[in-house]
Structures are given as C-alpha cells and as structure tokens.
Amino acid sequence: MLQRSVLLLVMLVFVSCLHGEEPWHGFRGPNQGISEETGLPTTWDATGKNLLWKTELDGMGASCPIVVDGRIYLTSYVGYGVDADEPGDQASLTRSIDCFDLDTGKKLGGVTFEAKTPETIYQGFQALHGYASSTLVSDGEALYYFFGLSGVGAVDLRGNKLWNTSVGDGTHGWGSGTSPILYKNLVIVNASVESGKLVALNCEDGEIVWEAEGMDMSWSTPQLVTTADGDVELVVSVKNLVFGFNPETGEQLWTCAGIRDYICPTVISHDGVVYTIGARRSTAMAIKAGGRGNVTDSNIVWEIKAGSNVSSPVYYDGNLYWFHESRSTAYCVDAKTGEEKFEVRISPSPGRIYASPVVADGKIYVVTREKGVLVLAATPEYKLLAHNEPLDESIFNASPTIVDGKILLRSDKCLYCLAQPE
C-alpha cells in the first residue's frame, strides 16, 4: 500500500508540474547561459543572507537543475561511487529524477532507474563528477534524460517511464556527461563515449531517426545555431574538428578544423558565428556557420591561444567570457575580432572550475568546485564584485539556474535557492 501511495504521489506531481511555458528547460537555459532576470543577489551566506531555502538531496550529481512550471527537476545517483575510499558495488548503482517546489524547496516526488553495468570504475576523473552529470531537457510534456551506458529515455507527465533506448555500450575512464537537446520532435545526444556517434531519437517512442559518425573524444553538448541566412544547424565540437549538421536528417553540412585535443566545453553562437574553446592547448576559435563542405580556409573568423579545458564560454554584449578550469584565470575577448580585453589571475584563487558561467542582471556568476561562487561585472573591464564562500563542504559541479528572480545552486549534498528579500 505504501509503495502504491508513493507512486501515486509521483504521478500527481508530474501531472501538475510538466505543463506550461518552460523558463529554464535544459543545460544552460534557453539562451546559452544568459538570463533576462534582474534584481538578483550578489552576495549570500550559509547563515541565511539572501538564502531563500535549502534542501538536502538524497543523492549526488553534477547535473544542473531545470525548471518547468514552478517545479525543479534534477538527476542524482546513489548506491555506488558515493565514497571515494569505499565506492561499493556497481550492482547497487541507481539514478533518479527528483522534483522540488521552486518556492519552498520541498521534495514532491521522484522516479528511480537501475543502472546498466559494468560502468566506469569510480576513480580518477570519473570520481570528479560521478554518474549523474547529464542535465535533463524538457519540452513541457516530458523529461528526457541521458544516462550514458544506461541509455537515453523519457518520463511522461504521470511519472511513467515512456521509453529507454541504448545509444552504445562504450565507457571511458573520464565517464559520460553530455546533455540531451531538443529539436522539433527529436531528442539529440552526443554519444561520443558510448558509440562515437551523434544520435537523434523520436521524442514519442525513442526510435533512432538518424545517426552521424565522427564524435571523437568529445564531452561537448551539441548546440542549435541560427546562421546569418536564418537556417538552423546542429553544431558540435570534437577532437580536431567542428561539425555542422542538418538537425532534421543528420546530414553533414560542413566541417572545419577545430581544436587539436579532446573537447569538453559546449559551443555557443551569436549572429551566425560559432565559438568554441578548449582544451589542454588552451585555444579559442570563431567560425562562421552556414558553409558547405570543408570550410577551414574560408569560415574561420579568428583563433587565439586562450581557452578552458572544462567549462563553456558565455557571450554578452559583444564579448566572450570564460574561466580556466585550473589556472584561476578569467578571460574576456571581443567576439568579432578575438582581441583580448582582459586575462586576469583571480585572487584569492577559486581552485577548480567545472561549472559553466551564467550571465544575469549585468553580472557573471561562476560556480567553483570547492571555493564558492564568484560574481563579476559583465563588462570588458575586469571587476570582481563578490567571492561568496561555499554553502556546504561538498562539491559544486553544476552551473547556476536562474528563474523568477531566483538563483538555484546544486551541490553533491544540497539544492539551494538564493533570492533578495521581497
């Protein structure tokens, strides 16, 4: 009887939550890490300053929260890889999608998923982010997830599992972490680790509609890009190359010489120009979308020796901003020319930065793994407005989510909501 009651609660929560307009529906929100929200806090602390609520999570994870119609959804994992000294048995690995009320933080329900094994062993780089690193995406009618080896799937409005489709059996010592995106009736994933393919599945039944080869050493989430002519292309950065595809058919439209290393950061775009950064070579490039064939000699706008190995860049008011994952360095360059506006060593050192920055209210919010959140002025003159101390002693890998005057931060232990008092 208790089990049936819990299932009913989950079903009711998902029915009431998943409808209406989506304010922050997937990785980095609707506008590549830019929010139109204003009146956001610059400073906060764990004692309660600008802290609206705090909710302890049942599991760990690096995925970002998404928000649908006043409800928060995120993925977590338990059972294996929670303790680095005693990771446990992979057979116990379980993932979940959990739902929380945006106004109060109250947990409203959840759905669990058994993991396919053997998974990557919990050690090295895999242990830096765990087994719930892919952010959900929603079309307002369902939630779509990517659990790597365990497949791509969908959960309907009643909390029922609609479908799950394997996109490959491969694993990697660095784990899996790209996030799904939506285009019309397709959910698209970069299954570089699992099969070396870009895969598009039908949202209704999970049937694979098309696949594209060539996803070599890429932990980068694909991005939809509008060209100067108004066409929509699907762009993804991989080792040595950047690809442009027709998102409806998977036809490769163009390719360009890219960054000569593995790729983690997601590309962004503005006015038909694609921006990609990475990796150990610390490179940034601008490439004009909309070409055909090999556009290496014609469409590269600029290339500079500055980049980041993990977190993605953000565009704002004519400039690109990014933060090196381990060198405590902030960058700003002119988006049109690649001219450097600043390259500043941040002090005190923020340590490692894996989350991608978000711009809102004229400020750049940068979540560090262990040393809190940096808040910078979104201007081409470097100005550190605040360095907020960590809200707990665990790891923060997720990028901020900003909706309804609120900032959501997710750690391995808790979900936090920050807002200025009304």
Residue pairs with C-beta under 8 A, 6 or more apart in sequence:
7 159
9 108
9 109
10 99
10 109
10 110
10 111
10 159
11 158
11 159
11 160
12 109
13 71
13 99
13 108
13 109
13 159
14 99
14 109
14 155
14 156
14 157
14 158
14 159
15 157
15 158
15 159
16 71
17 68
17 69
17 70
17 71
17 73
17 99
17 108
18 68
18 69
18 71
18 138
18 140
18 141
18 142
18 143
18 157
19 69
19 140
19 141
19 157
20 68
20 69
20 140
21 69
21 140
22 30
22 67
22 68
22 69
22 138
22 139
22 140
23 30
23 67
23 68
23 403
23 404
24 30
24 35
24 65
24 66
24 67
24 401
24 402
24 403
25 66
25 67
25 68
25 137
25 138
25 139
25 140
25 182
26 66
26 135
26 136
26 137
26 138
26 179
26 180
26 181
26 182
27 64
27 135
27 137
27 179
27 181
27 221
27 266
27 399
28 64
28 266
28 312
28 356
28 358
28 399
29 35
29 358
29 401
29 402
32 223
32 268
32 269
32 314
32 315
33 268
33 312
33 314
33 356
33 357
33 358
33 359
33 399
34 314
34 315
34 316
34 358
34 359
34 360
35 358
35 359
35 360
35 361
35 402
35 403
36 360
37 360
37 361
37 402
37 403
37 404
37 405
38 360
38 361
38 405
39 361
39 405
39 420
40 360
40 361
40 363
40 402
40 405
40 407
40 418
40 419
40 420
41 50
41 407
41 418
41 419
41 420
42 363
42 375
42 385
42 386
43 49
43 50
43 375
43 386
43 388
44 50
44 51
44 388
44 391
44 418
45 51
45 388
45 389
45 391
46 389
46 391
46 392
50 418
50 419
50 420
50 421
51 391
51 416
51 417
51 418
52 105
52 406
52 417
52 418
52 419
53 104
53 105
53 416
53 417
54 105
54 391
54 414
54 415
54 416
54 417
55 100
55 105
55 106
55 107
55 414
55 415
55 416
56 413
56 414
57 76
57 98
57 410
57 412
57 413
57 414
57 415
58 76
58 78
58 96
58 98
58 107
58 110
59 76
59 77
59 78
59 82
59 95
59 96
59 132
60 76
60 77
60 78
60 81
60 82
60 130
60 132
60 394
60 412
60 413
61 74
61 75
61 76
61 77
61 130
61 131
61 132
61 133
61 398
61 410
61 412
62 129
62 130
62 132
62 133
62 177
62 354
62 397
62 398
63 74
63 75
63 76
63 132
63 133
63 134
63 135
63 136
63 179
63 398
63 410
64 74
64 135
64 398
64 399
64 400
64 401
64 410
65 72
65 73
65 74
65 398
65 401
65 408
65 410
65 415
66 72
66 73
66 74
66 135
66 136
66 137
66 138
66 401
67 73
67 102
67 401
67 403
67 404
67 408
68 138
68 140
68 143
69 140
70 101
70 102
70 103
71 99
71 100
71 101
71 102
71 108
72 99
72 100
72 101
72 102
72 401
72 408
72 415
73 97
73 98
73 99
73 100
73 136
73 138
73 143
74 97
74 98
74 100
74 136
74 398
74 410
74 415
75 95
75 96
75 97
75 98
75 132
75 134
75 135
75 136
75 145
75 147
76 95
76 96
76 98
76 132
77 93
77 94
77 95
77 96
77 115
77 130
77 131
77 132
78 93
78 94
78 96
79 88
79 89
79 92
79 93
79 94
80 87
80 88
80 89
80 90
80 91
80 92
80 93
80 115
80 119
80 122
80 131
81 87
81 88
81 93
81 122
81 126
81 127
81 130
81 131
82 88
84 122
84 123
84 127
87 121
87 122
87 123
90 115
90 117
90 118
90 119
91 117
93 114
93 115
93 117
93 119
93 131
94 112
94 113
94 114
94 115
95 112
95 113
95 115
95 131
95 132
95 147
95 150
96 110
96 111
96 112
96 113
97 110
97 111
97 113
97 136
97 143
97 145
97 155
98 107
98 109
98 110
99 107
99 108
99 109
99 110
100 106
100 107
100 108
100 415
101 108
102 403
102 404
102 406
102 417
105 415
105 417
109 159
111 155
111 159
111 161
113 147
113 150
113 153
113 161
115 131
115 147
115 149
115 150
116 149
116 150
116 151
117 149
118 171
119 131
119 148
119 149
119 171
120 126
120 171
120 172
120 173
120 174
120 175
120 176
121 173
122 130
124 173
124 174
125 173
125 174
125 175
126 173
126 174
126 175
128 354
128 395
128 397
129 175
129 177
129 354
129 397
130 175
130 412
131 147
131 148
131 175
132 147
133 175
133 176
133 177
133 397
134 145
134 146
134 147
134 148
134 176
134 177
134 178
134 179
134 180
135 179
135 398
136 143
136 144
136 145
136 179
136 180
137 143
137 144
137 179
137 180
137 181
137 182
137 187
138 144
139 182
139 203
141 156
141 157
142 154
142 155
142 156
142 157
142 162
142 203
143 154
143 155
144 152
144 153
144 154
144 180
144 182
144 187
144 203
145 152
145 153
145 154
145 155
145 180
146 152
146 176
146 178
146 179
146 180
146 189
147 153
147 176
148 171
148 175
148 176
148 177
148 193
148 194
149 168
149 169
149 170
149 171
149 176
149 194
150 164
151 164
151 165
151 166
151 167
152 164
152 165
152 167
152 180
152 187
152 189
152 199
152 201
152 206
153 161
153 162
153 163
153 164
153 165
153 206
154 161
154 162
154 163
154 187
154 203
154 206
155 161
155 162
156 162
162 205
162 206
163 205
163 206
164 206
165 201
165 206
165 207
165 208
167 189
167 191
167 194
167 195
167 197
167 199
167 201
167 208
168 191
168 193
168 194
168 195
168 196
168 197
169 194
169 195
170 193
170 194
170 195
170 196
171 193
171 194
172 193
174 193
174 219
175 193
176 193
176 194
176 219
177 219
178 189
178 190
178 191
178 192
178 218
178 219
178 220
178 221
178 222
179 189
179 221
180 187
180 188
180 189
181 187
181 188
181 189
181 221
181 222
181 223
181 224
182 188
182 203
183 200
183 224
183 232
183 234
183 247
183 248
184 247
184 248
185 202
185 203
185 204
186 200
186 201
186 202
186 203
186 209
186 247
186 248
187 200
187 201
187 203
188 198
188 199
188 200
188 201
188 222
188 234
188 247
189 198
189 199
189 201
189 222
190 198
190 215
190 218
190 219
190 220
190 221
190 222
190 236
191 197
191 198
191 199
191 215
192 215
192 216
192 217
192 218
192 219
192 238
193 219
195 215
196 213
196 214
196 215
196 216
197 211
197 212
197 213
197 215
198 211
198 212
198 214
198 215
198 222
198 234
198 236
198 243
198 245
198 250
199 208
199 210
199 211
199 212
200 208
200 209
200 210
200 211
200 247
200 250
201 207
201 208
201 209
202 208
202 209
209 250
210 249
210 250
211 250
212 243
212 245
212 250
212 252
214 238
214 241
214 243
215 236
215 238
216 238
216 239
216 240
216 241
217 238
217 239
217 261
217 262
217 263
218 236
218 237
218 238
218 239
218 262
218 263
219 262
219 263
219 264
220 236
220 237
220 238
220 263
220 264
220 265
220 266
220 267
221 236
221 266
222 234
222 235
222 236
222 266
223 234
223 235
223 236
223 266
223 267
223 268
223 269
223 274
224 232
224 233
224 234
224 235
224 247
225 232
225 233
225 234
225 235
225 244
225 267
225 269
225 272
225 274
225 289
226 232
226 233
226 269
226 272
227 233
227 272
227 289
227 290
228 271
228 272
228 288
228 289
228 290
229 272
229 290
231 290
232 247
233 244
233 245
233 246
233 247
233 253
233 289
233 290
234 244
234 245
234 246
234 247
235 242
235 243
235 244
235 245
235 267
235 269
235 274
235 289
236 242
236 243
236 245
236 267
237 243
237 258
237 259
237 263
237 265
237 266
237 267
237 276
237 278
238 258
238 263
239 258
239 259
239 260
239 261
239 262
239 263
240 257
240 258
240 259
240 260
241 255
241 256
241 257
241 258
242 255
242 256
242 257
242 258
242 267
242 274
242 276
242 285
242 287
243 252
243 254
243 255
244 252
244 253
244 254
244 255
244 256
244 274
244 289
244 290
244 291
245 251
245 252
245 253
246 253
253 291
253 292
254 289
254 290
254 291
254 292
254 293
254 294
254 295
254 299
255 293
255 294
255 295
255 296
256 287
256 291
256 294
256 295
256 296
256 299
256 300
257 296
257 300
258 276
258 285
259 276
259 277
259 278
259 279
259 281
259 283
259 285
259 307
260 281
260 283
261 278
261 279
261 280
261 281
261 283
262 278
262 279
263 276
263 278
263 279
264 278
264 279
264 309
264 310
265 276
265 277
265 278
265 279
265 307
265 308
265 309
265 310
265 311
265 312
265 313
265 322
265 356
266 312
266 356
267 274
267 275
267 276
267 312
268 274
268 275
268 312
268 313
268 314
268 315
268 320
269 275
269 289
269 315
270 315
270 335
272 288
272 289
272 290
273 286
273 287
273 288
273 289
273 301
273 335
274 286
274 287
274 288
274 289
275 284
275 285
275 286
275 287
275 313
275 315
275 320
275 335
276 284
276 285
276 287
277 283
277 284
277 285
277 306
277 307
277 308
277 312
277 313
277 322
278 307
278 308
278 309
279 307
279 309
280 309
281 305
281 307
282 305
282 306
282 307
282 308
282 309
282 324
283 303
283 304
283 305
283 306
283 307
284 303
284 304
284 306
284 307
284 313
284 320
284 322
284 331
284 333
284 338
285 300
285 302
285 303
285 304
286 300
286 301
286 302
286 303
286 335
286 338
287 295
287 299
287 300
287 301
288 295
288 299
288 300
288 301
289 299
291 298
291 299
301 336
301 338
302 337
302 338
303 338
304 333
304 338
304 340
306 331
306 333
306 340
306 343
307 322
307 324
308 322
308 323
308 324
308 325
308 331
308 353
309 324
309 325
309 326
310 325
310 353
310 354
311 322
311 323
311 325
311 353
311 354
311 355
311 356
311 357
311 399
312 322
312 356
312 357
313 320
313 321
313 322
313 357
314 320
314 321
314 322
314 356
314 357
314 358
314 359
314 364
315 321
315 335
316 359
316 364
316 378
317 378
318 334
318 335
318 336
319 332
319 333
319 334
319 335
319 341
319 380
320 331
320 332
320 333
320 334
320 335
321 330
321 331
321 332
321 357
321 359
321 364
321 376
321 378
322 330
322 331
322 357
323 329
323 330
323 331
323 346
323 350
323 353
323 357
323 366
323 374
324 330
324 331
324 353
325 352
325 353
325 354
326 352
326 353
327 345
328 345
328 346
328 347
328 349
328 350
328 351
329 343
329 344
329 345
329 346
330 342
330 343
330 344
330 346
330 376
330 382
331 340
331 342
331 343
332 340
332 341
332 342
332 343
332 380
332 382
333 339
333 340
333 341
334 340
334 341
334 380
341 380
341 381
342 380
342 381
342 382
344 382
346 374
346 384
348 371
348 387
349 371
350 366
350 368
350 371
350 372
350 374
350 387
351 368
351 369
351 370
351 371
352 368
352 369
352 370
353 366
353 367
353 368
353 369
354 369
354 397
355 366
355 367
355 368
355 369
355 396
355 397
355 398
355 399
355 400
356 399
357 364
357 365
357 366
357 399
358 364
358 365
358 399
358 400
358 401
358 402
359 365
359 378
360 402
362 377
362 378
363 375
363 376
363 377
363 378
363 385
364 374
364 375
364 376
364 377
364 378
365 373
365 374
365 375
365 400
365 402
365 407
366 373
366 374
366 375
366 376
367 373
367 396
367 397
367 398
367 399
367 400
367 409
368 374
368 396
369 395
369 396
369 397
370 390
370 395
370 396
371 387
371 389
371 390
372 387
372 388
372 389
372 390
372 391
373 387
373 388
373 396
373 400
373 409
374 384
374 386
374 387
374 388
375 384
375 385
375 386
375 387
375 388
376 382
376 383
376 384
376 385
377 383
377 385
390 396
391 409
391 411
391 414
391 416
392 411
392 413
392 414
393 413
394 411
394 412
394 413
394 414
395 411
395 412
396 409
396 410
396 411
396 412
397 412
398 409
398 410
398 411
400 407
400 408
400 409
401 407
401 408
401 410
402 408
405 419
405 420
406 417
406 418
406 419
407 417
407 418
407 419
408 415
408 416
408 417
408 418
409 415
409 416
409 418
410 416
